[in-house]
Amino acid sequence: MLFEESLNPLHKDFTFFYAFTTGGKMRRCQILDWEVQATYYNYQRQYGDEALPRMQAMWQERFVTQNLHLVMGTLLAHPRTFSIIGVLRTVEDIEAFEAQGDFFHP
């Protein structure tokens, strides 16, 4: 047995989605990344009823300025339905990133 005591199931209050445009089309995908739920619980503890508005501001205002990449994946039961399984923000300052130039060519 890996754990001596059984674990409590994760209580899920919300299902989070992210809407974005790609290829000229609007998309809306469910976010399955565990960090989103963990952020919600932490924000709920810290900010109470302001948890969701703060998360919304984080995704709509802050993340979009940080070179946001969505890691997409499917589930075996729904192989044609893509979900967001991870989030990657590569830099905080896009202009500084672009000023670095191409890594492979001088």
C-alpha positions in Angstrom: 0.0 0.0 0.0 1.4 3.3 -1.1 -0.5 5.4 1.5 -1.4 4.3 5.0 -4.6 6.2 5.0 -7.0 6.5 2.1 -7.1 9.9 0.5 -10.2 12.1 0.4 -11.5 12.7 -3.1 -10.9 16.2 -4.6 -14.0 18.3 -4.1 -14.7 20.1 -7.4 -16.7 23.3 -7.1 -16.4 24.6 -10.6 -15.5 23.4 -14.1 -13.2 26.0 -15.7 -13.2 26.8 -19.4 -11.1 29.2 -21.5 -12.3 30.8 -24.7 -9.8 31.8 -27.3 -9.5 32.5 -31.1 -7.3 30.4 -33.3 -7.3 30.1 -37.1 -10.0 32.8 -37.2 -12.4 30.7 -35.1 -13.6 31.1 -31.6 -12.9 28.0 -29.4 -14.0 27.1 -25.9 -12.1 24.3 -24.1 -12.4 22.9 -20.6 -9.3 23.3 -18.4 -8.3 20.0 -16.8 -5.0 21.3 -15.4 -5.0 20.6 -11.6 -3.3 23.9 -10.9 -6.4 25.8 -11.9 -8.4 24.0 -9.2 -5.6 24.5 -6.7 -5.4 28.2 -7.5 -9.2 28.5 -7.0 -8.9 26.8 -3.6 -6.0 29.0 -2.5 -7.8 32.1 -3.8 -11.0 31.1 -2.0 -9.1 30.8 1.3 -7.3 34.1 0.7 -10.0 36.2 -0.9 -13.3 34.5 -0.2 -16.1 35.7 -2.6 -13.4 37.5 -4.6 -11.8 34.3 -5.7 -13.5 33.9 -9.1 -13.2 37.6 -10.1 -9.5 37.5 -9.2 -8.9 34.3 -11.3 -10.8 35.8 -14.2 -8.6 38.9 -14.0 -5.5 36.7 -13.8 -6.5 34.8 -17.0 -7.9 37.7 -19.0 -5.5 40.5 -18.1 -2.2 39.1 -16.7 -1.7 35.7 -18.5 -2.3 37.2 -22.0 0.7 39.5 -21.5 3.0 36.5 -20.6 3.2 34.7 -23.9 0.5 32.2 -22.9 0.6 28.7 -24.4 -2.1 26.2 -23.9 -1.1 22.5 -23.7 -3.9 20.6 -25.4 -4.8 16.9 -25.1 -7.7 14.4 -25.5 -9.2 11.7 -23.3 -9.4 8.1 -24.4 -13.2 8.2 -24.1 -13.4 11.4 -26.2 -10.5 11.3 -28.7 -11.8 14.1 -30.9 -12.5 16.6 -28.1 -9.5 18.6 -27.1 -9.1 20.0 -23.5 -6.5 22.2 -21.9 -4.3 19.9 -19.9 -1.6 22.4 -19.1 -0.7 26.1 -19.2 2.8 27.5 -20.0 3.8 31.1 -19.7 7.3 31.5 -21.1 8.1 35.1 -20.4 6.7 38.1 -18.6 8.1 40.7 -21.1 7.2 39.8 -24.7 9.2 42.7 -26.1 12.4 41.5 -24.3 11.7 38.0 -25.6 11.4 39.2 -29.2 14.5 41.4 -28.9 16.6 38.3 -28.2 16.4 37.3 -31.9 16.5 33.9 -33.3 18.3 31.3 -31.2 19.6 29.2 -34.1 20.7 32.0 -36.5 23.2 34.8 -35.6 
